[in-house]
Amino acid sequence: MAMQTNPDQQVGILRETVVALVRRDGPDLSARQLGVFLTVYLTDGPHTVRGLAAELNVSKPAITRALDRLGELDLARRKVDPMDRRSVIVQRTLKGTGFLRDLRQIMSEAEALVGDTPAEQMPAEATRRAG
């Protein structure tokens, strides 16, 4: 049975996940880069720069910069679309699949940690709701 999480717990899970990613020896992705990465890996493709820009509601140059970084880290790669040589398709990589697997594990551990912590023991920032 899946545990139901409230918004405060979700923010706590996000915080624990980000802190774990920052502390580990691996890629350090910005929020935009992580958003592009997760969109490529968790939604059906094929993905193009234009399509990602539209889906994430950001500019094509912003997507291109994010893909540059993901490409440097071998978390995604770009390939000319053989059906339309003007278009570029974004592809997943083995290293990216491994990163997603690690991210899922980190999030599971964060969820267990936050789920086991009573709200009154969580940091004030994690339990405070915006008014």
Contacts in CASP RR format, 6 or more apart in sequence:
PFRMAT RR
TARGET T0000
AUTHOR 0000-0000-0000
METHOD contacts of the structure
MODEL  1
MAMQTNPDQQVGILRETVVALVRRDGPDLSARQLGVFLTVYLTDGPHTVR
GLAAELNVSKPAITRALDRLGELDLARRKVDPMDRRSVIVQRTLKGTGFL
RDLRQIMSEAEALVGDTPAEQMPAEATRRAG
3 111 0 8 1.000
3 115 0 8 1.000
5 13 0 8 1.000
5 111 0 8 1.000
5 114 0 8 1.000
5 115 0 8 1.000
7 129 0 8 1.000
8 119 0 8 1.000
8 122 0 8 1.000
8 126 0 8 1.000
8 127 0 8 1.000
8 129 0 8 1.000
9 114 0 8 1.000
9 115 0 8 1.000
11 126 0 8 1.000
12 110 0 8 1.000
12 114 0 8 1.000
12 122 0 8 1.000
12 126 0 8 1.000
13 107 0 8 1.000
13 110 0 8 1.000
13 111 0 8 1.000
13 114 0 8 1.000
14 110 0 8 1.000
15 110 0 8 1.000
15 126 0 8 1.000
16 109 0 8 1.000
16 110 0 8 1.000
16 113 0 8 1.000
16 114 0 8 1.000
17 103 0 8 1.000
17 106 0 8 1.000
17 107 0 8 1.000
17 110 0 8 1.000
20 106 0 8 1.000
20 109 0 8 1.000
20 110 0 8 1.000
21 28 0 8 1.000
21 29 0 8 1.000
21 103 0 8 1.000
21 106 0 8 1.000
22 28 0 8 1.000
24 106 0 8 1.000
27 73 0 8 1.000
27 75 0 8 1.000
27 99 0 8 1.000
29 37 0 8 1.000
29 69 0 8 1.000
29 70 0 8 1.000
29 73 0 8 1.000
30 66 0 8 1.000
30 69 0 8 1.000
32 58 0 8 1.000
32 62 0 8 1.000
32 66 0 8 1.000
33 66 0 8 1.000
33 69 0 8 1.000
33 70 0 8 1.000
35 56 0 8 1.000
35 66 0 8 1.000
36 52 0 8 1.000
36 56 0 8 1.000
36 63 0 8 1.000
36 66 0 8 1.000
36 67 0 8 1.000
36 70 0 8 1.000
36 76 0 8 1.000
37 70 0 8 1.000
37 75 0 8 1.000
37 76 0 8 1.000
37 96 0 8 1.000
37 99 0 8 1.000
37 100 0 8 1.000
38 100 0 8 1.000
39 47 0 8 1.000
39 52 0 8 1.000
39 55 0 8 1.000
39 56 0 8 1.000
40 47 0 8 1.000
40 52 0 8 1.000
40 76 0 8 1.000
40 90 0 8 1.000
40 92 0 8 1.000
41 92 0 8 1.000
41 96 0 8 1.000
41 97 0 8 1.000
41 100 0 8 1.000
43 55 0 8 1.000
46 81 0 8 1.000
46 89 0 8 1.000
46 90 0 8 1.000
47 89 0 8 1.000
47 90 0 8 1.000
48 81 0 8 1.000
48 87 0 8 1.000
48 88 0 8 1.000
48 89 0 8 1.000
48 90 0 8 1.000
49 60 0 8 1.000
49 63 0 8 1.000
49 64 0 8 1.000
49 67 0 8 1.000
49 78 0 8 1.000
49 88 0 8 1.000
49 90 0 8 1.000
50 60 0 8 1.000
50 87 0 8 1.000
52 63 0 8 1.000
52 90 0 8 1.000
53 59 0 8 1.000
53 60 0 8 1.000
53 62 0 8 1.000
53 63 0 8 1.000
56 63 0 8 1.000
67 76 0 8 1.000
67 78 0 8 1.000
67 90 0 8 1.000
70 76 0 8 1.000
71 77 0 8 1.000
71 78 0 8 1.000
73 95 0 8 1.000
74 93 0 8 1.000
74 95 0 8 1.000
74 96 0 8 1.000
75 93 0 8 1.000
75 95 0 8 1.000
75 96 0 8 1.000
75 99 0 8 1.000
76 90 0 8 1.000
76 91 0 8 1.000
76 92 0 8 1.000
76 93 0 8 1.000
76 96 0 8 1.000
77 90 0 8 1.000
77 91 0 8 1.000
77 93 0 8 1.000
78 88 0 8 1.000
78 89 0 8 1.000
78 90 0 8 1.000
78 91 0 8 1.000
79 88 0 8 1.000
79 89 0 8 1.000
79 91 0 8 1.000
80 87 0 8 1.000
80 88 0 8 1.000
80 89 0 8 1.000
81 87 0 8 1.000
81 88 0 8 1.000
81 89 0 8 1.000
114 122 0 8 1.000
114 126 0 8 1.000
119 127 0 8 1.000
120 127 0 8 1.000
END
